[in-house]
């Protein structure tokens, strides 16, 4: 509760177990179990030693993504809905990507495309490479909020991509080619970048067949 209310910030040390027991009127066993739950959720870091204790942390984007992936498995949320959300969001940031992408961003995207090409050549391509590309595209906006949102959506995105691939096993090859064309469009300042619309729509069509 103290964390959620903002009374404790990342890096702050939680009160001792004795203080927490007294404050909340619970046993030490209950406090320790609560701390384990917070640690598992990435909200605190338990350190041992003379200067140890429970310290508030910030959940990583990867952990947030895992939580969203669990939500996808346990709720009525479908891969089709995930892809639909991606179309709204990823197409919406294209103008920002084109306007803000630096030479370093373009180089990084091309490097991912080269790894995708190599993976296709030796038959080791996985949809995680596709998810990595889309996450890196979001980073080209140089907007921390957008980047965090897309990174935290990595789990559901990967699950929907895998589902699409089960319907079209060769989709990775076509998708990798579209990734390269998109990078070219960004480098050329093409604010429309229609290739991304085509790319996402094809994925949407694939997962729609599984709904």
Secondary structure, DSSP 4 states (H G I P E B T S, - for coil): -TTTTTSS-TTPBPPPHHHHHHHHT--HHHHHHHHHHHHHTTSEEEE-STT-EEEE----HHHHHHHHHHHHHHSS--HHHHHHHHHHHHHHTHHHHHHH--HHHHHHHHHHHHHHHHHHHTT---HHHHHHHHHHHHHTT--HHHHHHHHHTHHHHHHHHHHHHHH-TTHHHHHHHHHHHHHHHHHTT-SS-HHHHHHHHHHHHHHHTT-
